[in-house]
């Protein structure tokens, strides 16, 4: 008991320090000021370049497995959240119903907390229900509600309940009723930096083994709220199409989306969704197994408002299935983390297809990594490529950073006026060419290290044998 009290006090003290830090912070997306090239929304012209989706590099072993006496049920699932404290660098993970901490994001500690006992031992169980996502609400003025959780009710009940907490460990339910009655099993949560609304990304319907219509499949949907208690009507925003099902040849075969996911990143919204190719329906399964069988991989989706979503033309996986512990990618954390010059995303891994037999079926949590902004690039070969942006609004003079790979080629940047004419002092001939790989190349035109001030402008990237990932207006 004494140990549990010490742990609780330590966690609460650390957490409240974090609350003091984030209370004054403005709500911003990951990589604020960055423009990715995941779509053409802010591209006025592009020639001789190809958009390419990049798969993450994955650790060759899981970062979280069931290894404590109180853990049962096949393995941990990251239906939840991983957060890194900006002040201390500590990683915190809410997964299944449990909580863990880490100094490096790879080796995790499961503290014995004073919330749930199993067989006479204090455990790291903190959430009242499984299948939950936690958001640290930087805009919440009430310290008692700084943490919010969206937790799925049992499939037979449906919908989601809301919870709040001061420390992320001890939770109180919002009233006696579900905060919304639609949805099933898995919910992800975002507080939108642009509108300050809450977006809940949910699976709208409980799936049927042999669906008679699209509303009996796993799809993606969104509901929104101003206060986390009163929610809009559900909008289905992600359904499989003919491209998804082109592989299917048998009546039971189809593609579904195991979960819906979305997060704000630079000027875009991205989602990493598990695409489930159901190959067969198993007639008999044991308790804990699934009759839906087939592989799963994670693909990228994009949006400009977090509500209307698009698929990539190239639907290669961003987190592909592996050969060992992660043959299937079942879900991901609600948002990735930017760690130094990398993007980290934690995911639920299965060592078999979804309908695998227990044993050998095991579930664990893995870690996928990209270079900074490294989801998608625009690539040019030997023929010179051009990418020209739409107008950027007039503002202060800022440094420009370019994320590019030009080890065997070159990349230059020009600054244009709104009519497309090169501004004096900002021509390609005055630019210091990029001929290496780096995520933070600082743009410079002879004696001009900053972008122009007080007028709208456009950027023209000219590349040869190079890849362009993003550009960033570096604000103080």
N, C-alpha and C positions, 0 to 999 in steps of 0.2 A: 504493500500500500504506500509506504514511504517513497519507494522508487517511482511509483506511478505519479505521486504528487509532485515530486521533483521534476519529472519529465513534463508534466502538464504545465508547471510554472515556467519551465524553460521555454517550452513551445509558445506559451501565451506571451511571455516577455519578448521573444524574438518576433512573434507575429505582430504585436502592438508597435514594435519599432518599425516594422514594415508598413503598418497602417499609417504611422506618422509620416513616413516617406512618401507614400502614394497619395495621401490625402491632398497634398499640395500640387500633385502632378496633373497636367492636362491630359485628357484622354486622347491618345494618338494611335495610329496604326503601327504595326511593325514597319520599320524602315520608312519613316515619314520623309517625304520629299523625293522618294525613289519612283521612277517610272519603269515598269517591266515591259517586255515586248510579248506578252501573252495573247494580245489581240491587236486589232488595227484601229482601235477607238481614237488614239492620239497619234496616229501615223497619217500624214498627208500623202506621202508617196514612198513606195519602196520598189526597187528594181534589182533583179539578179541576186536576191537573197531568199533563203529557205528557212522557215520556222521549224525548230527542232525541239522536241520535248526530251528532257534529260532524266534518266533514272537516278535515284539516290544510290549512294554507297551505303551498305549496311554493315553493322558489326556482325561478325561471324558467330556470335553466341548471344543469347538473350541477356538483358540487363536485370530482368526480374522474373523469378520463378517461385513456385510454392516451396518454401523450405522451413516453415515454422510448424510446431505441433498443432496449432489451432487452424491451420489452413487445409481446407478440403475442397473438393468440387472441380478438379480438372486443371486448375491453374488461374493465374491472375489475368484480368482483362482491363485494358486501358480504354474503357468507355468514358474516362474522365479527363483529368487536367494535369499538366505539368507546368509549374511556375518557377521562375528564378528570381530571387530577391535582388533588386538592383543595388542595394546597399551592401549586403553581405556575400552575394554570389551563391547562396545556398539554393539548391534545387528542392522543390517540394512536389510530391506526386499524390494525387487522389486517384485511386484505381479500384475497380470492383466496389467494395464498401470500405476500402482500406486507405491508409496514409503512410507515406514513407518520405525520408529525407536523404539528401546526398550532397557531398561536397563537389563532386566532379560530374554528376549526371550519369555515371556508369555504375558505380558501386553504391548500393542503397542500404539504408538502415531502416528497420521496421520497429519503431519505438513502442514500448509497452505503455499504453495510455489508459487513463481512468474512465473509459467510456463503456467498453464491452469486455466481459470476462468469458472465457471458454475453458471448461474443465478446471476451474479454479485459478486460471492465469489471466492477467491483464493482457490485452492484445492491441494490435494497431487498427482494429475496426473502429471507424468513426462515423460513417454515413448510415442513416437509418435504413436505406434500401440500396440495392445494387443497381447497376445501369445508370449511374448518375454523373453529371458534369458540374464542376465547380467554376465559378467566375469570381475573381477578386475585383470588386466593383470600385474603381478609382473615383467615380463620380458620386458615390453614396455619402451623404453628409452624416448619417447616423452610424457611429462606430459599431454598434451592435449588429448592424446589417452589412458590414463591409464585405463579407463573403456570402455568396448566394449559391444555392444548389438546385438543379433541376433533376428530379429523380423519377424514374419510370415506375408506374404501378404495374402489378401483375398483368399478363396478357389478357386474362379473363376479365379484368376490370377496365384496363385501358386508361390512357391519359397520363398526366404527370402531376406530381406534387412539388411545391416549392418550399425551400428551407432557407434560413438565414443563420449567420454565425458571426461572432466577433473575432474568432481566432482560427476558424477553419476546422476545428476539432469538435466543438460542442454545438449542436444544431437545434433550432427551434422551427417548427412547421408554421407556414403561413396558414392559419386557420385550420378548420377541420375538413375542408373539402379540397379536391384537386384544383390547381390553379387553371388548368384547362383539361377538357375531357377527351380530346382527340389524341391520336398518336399511339405508338406501340413500341415498347422495349428500349429504344435508344434515342437519346436526345443530346444535342450539342448546343452550346449557348454562346452568344456574342453580345457585348454591349457595343453598339455601332459608334465609332468615333465621329461620324458625320452628323447623324441625327440624334445621338444619345439614347436611342431606343434600344430595347432588348430584342434580339432576334433569337428565336429557338428553332433549330433545325432538327426535324423529327422524321421518323419513319411513320407515314400517315396511317397505314392499315396493317392489321395482323395478316401475315401471308397464308395462303391456302396451298396445299400440295399440288392441286390441279386447278388453277384459277380459271374462272369463267369470264373474267374481264380484268382490265388493268387495275381496278381498285382492290383486287385480291392479291396483288404483288407487292414486293418491297420497292418503295419509291422514295423520293425526297420531297419534303414539304417544309413550310416555314410559317410560324405565327410570330406576331410582334406585340410589344407592350411598352407603355411609358413608365410603368411602376413595378413591374414583375408580378403583379397580382391580377391585373385585368388584361386579357389577351384578345387579339383580333381573331377573326375567322381564319381557318387554315387554308393556305394556298399550296397546291401541289406544284412544284417547280422543277422536278426532275423525273422523267420517265424514259424507259428504254425505247430505242427506235430500231428501224430496220437494219442499220449498220451493226448495232449491238447484237442482234439476233441472227446475223448472216451465217454464223457457224452452225446453228441448230438444224438438225435433220430429223429428230424424233419428236413425237407429240409432247412429251414432258420436258423437253429441253427449252431453255429460255435464259435470258439475262435479266437480273434484278440488281438493285443497288442496296447493299446491306445496311448502309447508314448514309445520312446526309451530313455534310460538314461545310463550314465556311468561316473565314477569318479575314480581317482587313490587313492588307500588305501593300505599303506604298500607296499609289493611286488606284489600286485594284482591290478586288476581293478574290480570294482563291479558296478552293475546296479540294480536299483529297479524299475521294470517295472509294470505298471498297466495291468493286464490280464483281458480282457473284454470277458465275456461269453454271447454272443448274443443269447437270448432265443426266441425272436420274433421280427418281423418288424411290427411296428404299422402303420395302414393304414392312419390315419388322426391325425395330431398334430397341436397345436397352435404355434404361433410365439414364438421362444425361446426354444421350446421343441424339442426332438429328436425322430425320428422314430426307431432308434436302441435301443432296450430295453434289459436290463439284468444287472446282478451284476458285480462289478469289485473289484479285490483285487490285492495287490502288491506282486510280487515274486522276488526272487534274481536270477541274472545272473552273470557269472564270465568270466574274461578274463585275459590274461597275457600281452597283448599289447594294449588294448583298441580298437582293430579293429576286431579280431576274438572272438566271444562270445559263451559261452556254458550255457546250462540250468543245474540246479541242478537235481540230480537223485530224490531227495525228493522235490516235488514241493508244499510244504505247504507254505502258505503266510507268508511273513515277516511283512507285514502290512495288517492284515485281516480286512474285513468289520465289522462294529459294529452294534449296535441295535438302535442307536438314530440318531445323526447328521451325521454319517459317515458309512452308510450302503454300500456305494460304494466308493472306493479309485480311484479317477480319474487321479491324477498325483502327482508328487513329485517335490520338489526343485531340482535344477541341481546337488547338492551335499549336503551331510549331514555336520553337524558341530561336532567336538569333544569338549564337554563342561565338563571340569573336568574329571571324570571317567565314562562319558556317551557319547553315540553317539545320536545326535538329528537329526531327519529328519522331515521337514514340508511337509504336503500333502494337496491336494485338496479333500475335502469330500463332498459327496452328501447324503442327508438324505433319498433318495429313490434309486431305480435302475436308470440307465442312462436315460431311457425314461420316467421318472416320470412326472406326471402332475403338472403344475404350477398354483396355489399352490396345494399341500403342499410342492412341491420340493423346496429345498433351498441348496445353495452352500456356503461352509465356508472353512477355513483353519485350519487344526488340527496339532498336534505335536505328533510324535512317538519317543520313546526312547529305546535304548538298553544299556546294560552294555558295557563298553569299549571293542571293538573288538568282540562284542557278537552276530554276525550274525549266526555263525556256530560253533559247537563244535564236537570234537571226544570223544565219551563216552565209558567207560568200566564199566562192572558190576562186579559181584563177581569173575569172571574169569579174571586173570591178562591180561591187554592189553599192547601192545607195539607199539610205533610210532617212527620210525627212519628216520631222515632227509637225504637228499642228502648232499654232501659235501658243507661246507661253505668255502669261500676262505680265505687264510691266511691274517691276518691283525693285527691291534693293539689289545692289551688285553682290552676287554670291559666287563662291567657288563651284565648279562643276566636276563631279567624279564620274568616271566611266568604268564599268565592269566589262572587261573584254579579254579575249584570248587571241593574240596575234603573234604567236611565237614564230611562225613561218610566213608571216605576212605583214600587213600594215593597216592602220586605222587612223583616219584624220577626221577632224570636226570643223565645220564652218558655222558661223552664226549669221542668220539671214534676217532681213526685215520682213514685215508681214506680206509684202509683195513677192518675196523670194530673192531679192537682191542681197548679195553679201555685204555685211556691214564693214566699214573701213576698220582695218586692224584685226579682223576676225576671219581672214581667208584661210584656206587649206595650206597655202604656201607659208603662212605665218604661224601655223600650228606645229607644235613639237610632236611628230608622229609617234604613235604607240606601236611598238614592235616586240611586245612581251605579253606575258599572262599576268593578270592582276585584277583584284576586285575593287580597287580604289585608285585607279589611275587619275591623277589630278591634271585636268586640262589646262593648257597655257598657250597663249598666242604671243610670242616674243615678250614684250613688256606688259602684256595684258593677262594677269592671272585670274581675273574675275569676269563673269558675264556682264553684259551691259546693264546699266541702271536707268530706270525711268522710262523705258519703252518696251513694247511687246516685241518678241523675236521668235524665231524658229531655229531649230538645230538640224544640221545636215551631217550625217555620218557617212563617210566613204570608206569602204573596207574591201580588202582583198586577202583571200586565204586567212580569214579571221572570223571570230564569233563575237557578237555583241549581245550582252545579257541585260544591261540596264544602264540608266544614267540617274544621277542623284544631284539635286540642288542642295548643297550643304548649308544648312541654316545654323546660326550660332546656338 
